[in-house]
Amino acid sequence: QVHLVESGGGLVQAGGSLRLSCAASGRTPRFYTMAWFRQTPGKEREFVAAITWSDGSTNYADSVKGRFTMSRDNAKSTGYLEMNSLKPEDTAVYFCAMKPILSRTYNDWGQGTQVTISS
């Protein structure tokens, strides 16, 4: 099992930036995919971005393309979500998750970090 700890959330004004971090421990993420999801009250958790750890390939939800960038630091087993041009609708609790590359299900989740964007 992988233990994930998110950090970097906070309150920023619209148009601002934040960088979220997700530190993984307990298992090397080399053969995993790390992803970010977000959730607001009363809504389902939605996919934001993902990175395949082995080659660094990424994919993004349409709503964040061009604004968010996901990356990883192999030495630190830490993934990052750089969020720019933030909008009030980006306000949510952001969760980090990991799954084996060939799995369809994210079974390992962090505790979440709150991101609030003021207008």
Residue pairs with C-beta under 8 A, 6 or more apart in sequence:
1 26
1 27
1 108
2 24
2 25
2 26
2 27
2 29
2 32
2 98
2 108
3 24
3 25
3 26
3 108
4 22
4 23
4 24
4 96
4 97
4 98
4 108
4 109
4 110
5 22
5 23
5 25
5 110
5 111
6 20
6 21
6 22
6 94
6 95
6 96
6 110
6 111
6 112
6 113
7 20
7 21
7 23
7 113
8 18
8 19
8 20
8 21
8 113
9 18
9 20
9 94
9 113
9 114
9 115
10 18
10 114
10 115
10 116
11 116
11 117
11 118
12 18
12 86
12 116
12 117
12 118
13 117
13 118
13 119
14 86
14 87
14 88
14 117
14 118
14 119
15 85
15 86
16 86
16 117
17 82
17 83
17 84
17 85
17 86
18 83
18 86
18 115
19 80
19 81
19 82
19 83
20 36
20 80
20 81
20 83
20 94
20 96
20 113
20 115
21 78
21 79
21 80
22 34
22 36
22 78
22 79
22 80
22 81
22 96
22 110
23 76
23 77
23 78
24 34
24 77
24 78
24 79
24 98
25 77
28 77
29 53
29 72
29 77
29 79
29 98
30 53
30 54
30 74
31 53
31 54
31 100
31 101
32 53
32 98
32 99
32 100
32 101
33 50
33 51
33 52
33 53
33 98
33 99
33 100
33 101
34 50
34 51
34 53
34 70
34 72
34 79
34 96
34 97
34 98
35 47
35 48
35 49
35 50
35 51
35 96
35 97
35 98
35 99
35 106
36 48
36 49
36 50
36 70
36 81
36 94
36 95
36 96
36 97
37 45
37 46
37 47
37 48
37 94
37 95
37 97
37 106
38 45
38 46
38 48
38 90
38 92
38 93
38 94
38 95
38 115
39 45
39 46
39 92
39 93
39 95
39 112
40 91
40 92
40 93
45 95
46 61
47 61
48 60
48 61
48 64
48 68
48 81
48 94
49 58
49 59
49 60
49 61
49 64
49 68
49 70
49 81
50 58
50 59
50 70
51 57
51 58
51 70
51 71
51 72
51 79
52 58
52 101
53 72
53 74
54 101
56 71
56 72
58 69
58 70
60 68
60 70
63 89
64 83
64 90
67 83
67 84
67 85
67 86
68 81
68 82
68 83
68 84
69 81
69 82
69 84
70 79
70 80
70 81
70 82
71 79
71 80
71 82
72 78
72 79
72 80
73 79
73 80
79 96
81 94
83 90
83 115
86 115
86 117
87 117
88 117
88 118
88 119
89 117
90 115
90 117
91 115
91 116
91 117
92 115
93 112
93 113
93 114
93 115
94 112
94 113
94 114
94 115
95 109
95 110
95 111
95 112
96 109
96 110
97 106
97 108
97 109
97 110
98 106
98 108
99 105
99 106
99 107
99 108
